[in-house]
Structure formats: C-alpha cells, structure tokens
Amino acid sequence: MDNDTILKQFDEIEKRVERLIGACQTLKAANTELTEKVGRLEAELLEKQQQEGENTEIKALIRTKIDNLMERLEGAAEASQEQ
C-alpha cells in the first residue's frame, strides 16, 4: 500500500468516527429529553392519582350524606303515615 491510500483510509475512518460521535451526542440529547419527559409524566400521573383519590373520598362522603338524608326522609314519611 502506498502512503496516499493509507492516508485516504485514515481520512475515511476519521469521518466515520466523527459521524458516530455526532450520532452518539444526538442520541444522548434525545435520551436526556425523554428522561425528563418521563419524569414530568410520572409527576402528572401521581398528581392525577392523588386527585382521583380525593374525588373518591368526596364521592364516598356525598354518598354517606345522601344515604343519611334518605333514611331521615323515610323515617319522616313513616312517622307522617302513622299519624
């Protein structure tokens, strides 16, 4: 092999290495973005789960109050029928 051929091969190798480094940097940046997005989505999901739990508690409280009122109405209706 002559020196020109060897130099051309090294140039080609350098270009390929530069492209690989660029691709690696691009993938690292994308990975960082995705990791941050996952963190934000997990935080949003946790918040929604907490809100859902609060809504469930409120629904249970409302259901209890409605049931108590219905019992009182039924008791009042029975008392008025007895009179």
Secondary structure, DSSP 8 states (H G I E B T S, - for coil): --HHHHHHHHHHHHHHHHHHHHHHHHHHHHHHHHHHHHHHHHHHHHHHHHHHHHHHHHHHHHHHHHHHHHHHHHHHHHHHHH-
